[in-house]
Amino acid sequence: MRNKDKINQKKGISNIRRSLFRIIRQMKKEFLLLFTDKFNMLLAIVIPPLIILLFGFMMNAIPDTIQPVECVIISYDSNVYIDESMLNGSVSSDYTLPYVDAVNKSEYMNLVQFYNATEDIYAMETARMMLLSSNIKVILSLPVAFSEFITLGLPGLIDCVPDASDIKNIQDILNAVYDSVKIFVNDNNLTPQFELTGFEEFSIPEGYSFRFNYNITLTLSFIVFGVSMVLTILVVVQEKPVARLLLTPAKRSEILISKYLTYTLILILQIILLIISTLICRLYLAGSVFDLFIALFSIGFTGLSMGIFISTQSKTKTEANQLFFAMFIVILLLSGIFIPIDAMPIYLQVIAYILPLSHGDPMIRGIITKGKSVFGFDFFALLILSIVLVTISFIIFKRRKYEV
């Protein structure tokens, strides 16, 4: 029995060695095919870091100068009001002009026009037409009791009507309005006053481009996933090379393993070049380079697995390309780029969290801006999805019939 065990052990070791030898030879063939295909090599190695460098150059070249927000002020404020606590009743106060002065002092705002609604009854209609024609970005309306409320120690309300057609600039508009309010409060010694001091948590330090650091998270996940998927959608589709390989001693599992290993090495090289490119473009990285590498690798390997999955179950190149296009559109639409995932119906949220791109941006953003660890919900979601895709791909490839 011991001799049989030793013989079986030697056979098992010998089989493993032969299998590794065949896998290595298949990997050499895959690399040779890659090197002969210049376009795929450019797509995998050269183009992604060039895109990052170009993107970084454009973002860093934009001057961080203040772009004042064009505004119109409409005053409905009544300068005289009745104070029941006083015998004469009539009190005069005017905080409209001090606020107009505060807007003029703010470097974040550009006052285009001031209207007194008691003299011009069509002031709001005129301002709305200016907003419609994009001559201004916001309308500031001072209500009837503006000065009265401030005099009595109550909050002075300001109606703000921003141009919401460009939603990404709304926060900038509100910040500019807040700056004018802060100047108004300080200049007129109004109480209570709120002074913001210290530093903003998770802000980009001085010397780094906030535009580049804000936009790079989405760009990185999109590039790594997209390129990995495009590179692998045709590697197993029914063509002559696969049919010829089945005539060799190589097993189907070994053929597929060699393809995974080959494109995984290409993915590692691609990620290293991408990280170097982002650091050259002055990426502020609150977390570690290791966490960023693992995050990008998990996203890229999911794209690689999905590409090979498409290739294993497609019969022709045309079918693989069509399936890739359809799947990529769905993944992109449910990634949270266009519509926040939390705003989707529950059934779409479930589908979105199964798809890979919905995990890419949150994971990379947490590492870059907050220094989070890569090993969180998003990482394990991508890991499970990759394992499922790899398993299904092996099953399909093993059962598929090829004409040899």
C-alpha positions in Angstrom: 0.0 0.0 0.0 2.8 2.4 0.8 4.5 1.7 -2.5 1.2 2.4 -4.3 0.8 5.7 -2.4 4.3 6.7 -3.3 3.7 5.8 -7.0 0.4 7.8 -6.9 2.2 10.7 -5.3 4.9 10.7 -7.9 2.3 10.5 -10.7 0.4 13.4 -9.1 3.6 15.6 -8.9 4.5 14.6 -12.4 1.1 15.5 -13.7 1.3 18.9 -12.0 4.7 19.6 -13.5 3.4 18.7 -17.0 0.4 20.8 -16.5 2.5 23.8 -15.4 4.8 23.3 -18.4 1.8 23.3 -20.8 0.4 26.4 -19.1 3.7 28.3 -19.4 4.0 27.3 -23.1 0.4 28.5 -23.7 1.2 31.8 -21.9 4.2 32.3 -24.2 2.0 31.8 -27.2 -0.5 34.3 -25.8 2.2 36.9 -25.4 3.5 36.3 -28.9 0.0 36.9 -30.2 -0.3 40.1 -28.2 3.0 41.4 -29.4 2.0 40.8 -33.0 -1.2 42.7 -32.5 0.1 46.3 -32.2 -3.3 47.9 -31.6 -4.1 45.7 -28.6 -0.7 46.4 -27.1 -1.2 50.2 -27.5 -4.7 49.9 -26.0 -3.4 47.9 -23.0 -0.1 49.6 -22.2 0.3 52.9 -23.9 -3.1 54.6 -24.2 -4.3 54.4 -20.6 -1.4 56.3 -19.0 -1.4 58.7 -21.9 -5.1 59.5 -21.2 -4.3 60.1 -17.5 -1.3 62.3 -18.4 -3.5 64.3 -20.8 -6.3 64.5 -18.3 -4.0 65.6 -15.6 -2.4 68.2 -17.9 -5.8 69.7 -18.8 -7.0 69.8 -15.2 -3.8 71.2 -13.8 -3.6 73.8 -16.6 -6.9 75.3 -15.6 -6.1 78.3 -13.4 -7.6 78.2 -9.9 -8.9 81.8 -10.3 -12.2 82.8 -8.8 -15.0 83.1 -11.4 -17.5 85.6 -9.9 -21.2 84.6 -10.1 -23.3 87.1 -12.0 -26.4 88.1 -9.9 -29.3 90.4 -9.7 -30.7 91.8 -6.4 -34.4 92.6 -6.2 -35.5 94.5 -3.1 -39.1 94.4 -1.8 -37.9 95.7 1.6 -39.9 98.3 3.4 -37.7 100.9 5.1 -40.5 102.0 7.5 -42.5 99.7 9.7 -44.7 99.8 12.8 -43.1 98.9 16.1 -46.0 98.3 18.6 -43.6 98.7 21.6 -43.0 102.3 20.8 -45.6 105.1 21.2 -44.9 106.8 17.9 -45.1 103.4 16.2 -43.1 104.3 13.1 -39.5 103.1 12.8 -37.1 103.6 10.0 -34.3 101.2 9.1 -32.6 100.2 5.9 -30.4 97.1 5.5 -30.9 96.8 1.8 -28.1 99.0 0.7 -25.6 97.5 3.2 -26.3 94.1 1.7 -25.8 95.5 -1.8 -22.4 96.8 -0.7 -21.6 93.4 0.8 -22.3 91.8 -2.6 -20.1 94.3 -4.3 -17.3 93.6 -1.8 -17.5 89.8 -2.3 -14.9 88.6 -4.8 -17.2 85.6 -5.5 -20.1 87.7 -6.8 -20.6 90.2 -9.6 -23.7 92.4 -9.2 -25.2 92.9 -12.7 -28.3 94.9 -11.7 -30.2 96.1 -8.6 -33.9 96.6 -8.8 -36.2 98.3 -6.3 -39.5 96.4 -6.7 -41.5 99.2 -5.2 -40.5 101.4 -8.2 -40.3 98.6 -10.8 -43.2 96.2 -10.5 -41.8 94.0 -13.3 -38.4 93.6 -11.7 -38.8 89.8 -11.0 -40.0 89.2 -14.6 -37.0 91.1 -16.0 -34.6 89.2 -13.8 -36.1 85.8 -14.8 -35.6 86.7 -18.5 -32.0 87.5 -17.7 -31.7 84.1 -16.0 -33.3 82.4 -19.0 -30.9 84.0 -21.4 -27.9 83.0 -19.1 -26.9 86.6 -18.5 -26.9 85.9 -14.7 -26.6 82.8 -12.5 -28.7 83.7 -9.5 -31.5 86.1 -8.4 -31.4 87.4 -4.8 -34.7 88.7 -3.5 -35.0 90.7 -0.3 -38.5 90.2 1.2 -40.7 93.0 2.6 -39.7 92.5 6.2 -35.9 92.1 5.6 -34.8 95.2 7.5 -37.5 94.9 10.1 -36.5 91.4 11.0 -32.8 92.3 11.3 -33.6 95.3 13.5 -35.7 93.2 15.8 -32.9 90.6 16.1 -34.7 88.1 14.0 -33.2 86.2 10.9 -33.1 88.3 7.8 -34.3 86.1 5.0 -33.0 86.2 1.5 -34.7 84.3 -1.3 -32.2 82.7 -3.6 -33.2 81.6 -7.1 -30.2 79.9 -8.8 -30.0 78.7 -12.4 -30.5 74.9 -11.9 -30.0 74.0 -15.6 -26.3 73.4 -14.8 -26.7 71.4 -11.6 -23.0 70.9 -10.9 -22.6 74.7 -10.3 -25.4 75.1 -7.8 -23.1 74.6 -4.8 -20.7 77.2 -6.2 -23.5 79.6 -6.5 -24.7 79.0 -2.9 -21.2 79.3 -1.6 -20.8 82.7 -3.3 -24.1 83.9 -1.8 -22.9 82.7 1.7 -19.8 84.8 1.2 -21.8 87.9 0.6 -23.9 87.2 3.7 -20.8 86.7 5.8 -19.4 90.1 4.7 -22.8 91.7 5.4 -23.0 90.3 8.9 -19.4 91.3 9.8 -19.7 94.8 8.3 -22.9 95.6 10.2 -21.9 94.0 13.6 -25.0 91.8 13.5 -25.5 89.1 16.1 -25.2 86.2 16.3 -22.1 85.9 14.1 -20.6 82.6 13.0 -16.9 82.5 12.1 -15.6 79.5 10.3 -12.0 78.6 11.4 -9.7 75.6 11.1 -9.6 73.4 8.1 -12.1 71.4 6.1 -11.9 67.7 6.8 -10.8 65.6 3.8 -10.0 68.7 1.7 -7.3 68.7 -0.9 -4.1 70.4 0.5 -2.7 73.5 -1.1 -0.4 72.8 -4.0 -2.7 70.0 -5.5 -5.3 70.5 -8.2 -8.7 69.8 -6.6 -10.2 69.4 -10.1 -7.8 66.6 -11.0 -8.2 64.9 -7.6 -12.0 65.1 -7.7 -12.4 63.7 -11.2 -9.6 61.1 -11.3 -11.5 58.5 -9.2 -14.2 58.0 -11.7 -11.7 58.2 -14.6 -9.4 55.5 -13.2 -12.2 52.9 -12.5 -13.7 53.6 -16.0 -10.4 53.2 -17.8 -9.2 50.0 -16.0 -12.5 48.2 -16.3 -13.2 49.3 -19.9 -9.7 48.5 -21.3 -9.6 45.1 -19.5 -13.0 44.1 -20.9 -12.2 45.2 -24.4 -8.9 43.3 -24.5 -10.5 40.0 -23.5 -13.8 39.8 -25.3 -12.2 38.0 -28.3 -9.6 35.8 -26.6 -11.7 32.6 -26.5 -14.4 33.3 -29.2 -14.7 30.4 -31.7 -11.7 30.9 -34.1 -9.0 28.8 -35.6 -6.4 29.2 -32.8 -8.7 27.6 -30.2 -9.7 24.7 -32.5 -6.0 24.0 -33.2 -5.2 24.1 -29.5 -7.7 21.3 -28.8 -5.5 19.0 -31.0 -2.6 19.5 -28.7 -2.1 17.7 -25.3 -3.2 21.0 -23.5 -6.4 20.6 -21.6 -9.2 23.1 -21.9 -8.8 24.3 -18.3 -5.1 24.8 -19.0 -5.9 26.9 -22.1 -8.2 29.1 -20.1 -5.9 29.4 -17.1 -3.1 30.5 -19.4 -5.3 33.3 -20.9 -6.3 34.5 -17.4 -2.6 34.5 -16.3 -1.4 36.3 -19.4 -3.9 39.1 -19.2 -3.6 39.4 -15.5 0.1 40.2 -16.0 -0.8 42.7 -18.6 -3.3 44.2 -16.1 -0.7 44.5 -13.4 1.7 46.3 -15.8 -1.2 48.6 -16.9 -2.1 49.5 -13.3 1.6 50.3 -12.3 1.8 52.7 -15.3 -1.5 54.3 -14.4 -0.5 54.9 -10.8 2.8 56.4 -11.9 1.0 58.6 -14.3 -1.4 59.9 -11.6 1.5 60.6 -9.2 3.3 62.5 -11.9 0.1 64.6 -12.3 0.2 65.5 -8.6 -2.4 63.1 -7.2 -3.1 63.7 -3.5 -3.2 60.2 -2.1 -4.5 60.1 1.5 -4.3 56.3 1.6 -1.5 53.9 0.6 -0.3 53.1 -2.9 -0.8 49.4 -2.0 -4.5 50.0 -1.3 -4.9 51.9 -4.5 -3.1 49.1 -6.5 -5.4 46.4 -5.0 -8.5 48.5 -5.7 -7.6 49.1 -9.3 -6.6 45.4 -9.7 -10.0 44.2 -8.3 -11.8 46.5 -10.8 -9.6 45.5 -13.7 -9.8 41.8 -12.9 -13.6 42.0 -12.8 -13.5 43.6 -16.3 -11.1 40.9 -17.5 -13.4 38.1 -16.1 -16.4 39.7 -17.7 -14.6 40.0 -21.0 -13.6 36.3 -21.0 -17.1 35.3 -19.9 -18.5 37.1 -23.0 -15.9 35.4 -25.2 -16.5 31.9 -23.9 -20.2 32.0 -24.6 -20.0 33.8 -28.0 -19.8 31.9 -31.2 -18.5 34.7 -33.4 -16.7 38.0 -33.1 -19.8 39.9 -34.1 -21.8 38.2 -31.3 -19.1 39.0 -28.8 -18.9 42.6 -29.8 -22.7 43.1 -29.7 -22.9 41.4 -26.3 -20.1 43.6 -25.0 -21.7 46.8 -26.2 -25.1 45.8 -24.7 -23.6 44.9 -21.3 -21.3 47.9 -21.1 -24.2 50.3 -21.8 -26.2 48.7 -18.9 -23.2 48.7 -16.6 -22.5 52.4 -17.4 -26.1 53.5 -16.9 -26.4 51.7 -13.5 -22.9 52.8 -12.3 -24.2 55.9 -10.5 -22.4 58.3 -12.8 -25.6 59.8 -14.3 -28.2 59.0 -11.6 -27.3 58.4 -7.9 -27.9 54.8 -7.0 -29.8 55.7 -3.9 -32.3 57.6 -6.1 -33.1 54.5 -8.2 -36.0 52.1 -7.6 -35.1 49.3 -5.2 -35.0 46.6 -7.9 -32.5 48.8 -10.0 -30.4 49.4 -6.9 -30.1 45.6 -6.4 -28.9 45.2 -10.0 -26.6 48.2 -9.7 -24.8 46.8 -6.7 -24.3 43.6 -8.5 -22.6 45.3 -11.4 -18.9 46.4 -11.1 -18.7 50.1 -11.9 -21.0 51.0 -9.0 -18.2 49.9 -6.6 -15.2 51.4 -8.5 -15.7 55.1 -7.8 -16.7 54.8 -4.0 -13.8 52.4 -3.3 -11.1 54.5 -5.1 -12.5 57.8 -3.7 -12.4 56.5 -0.2 -8.7 55.5 -0.6 -7.6 58.7 -2.3 -9.5 61.3 -0.3 -10.0 59.7 3.1 -7.3 57.1 3.4 -9.7 54.2 3.8 -8.6 50.5 3.6 -9.4 48.8 0.3 -10.8 45.8 2.1 -14.4 46.9 2.5 -17.9 46.1 1.0 -17.0 47.3 -2.5 -13.8 45.1 -2.7 -15.6 41.9 -1.5 -18.5 42.6 -3.9 -16.1 42.8 -6.8 -14.3 39.7 -5.5 -17.5 37.6 -5.4 -18.5 38.8 -8.8 -15.1 37.9 -10.3 -15.3 34.4 -8.8 -18.8 33.8 -10.2 -17.7 35.0 -13.7 -14.5 32.9 -13.7 -16.4 29.8 -12.5 -19.1 30.2 -15.2 -16.5 30.8 -17.9 -14.7 27.5 -17.0 -17.9 25.6 -17.1 -19.0 27.0 -20.5 -15.6 26.5 -22.0 -15.4 22.9 -20.8 -18.8 22.0 -22.2 -18.7 23.9 -25.5 -18.1 21.9 -28.6 -15.5 23.2 -31.1 -14.9 21.9 -34.7 -11.3 20.8 -35.0 
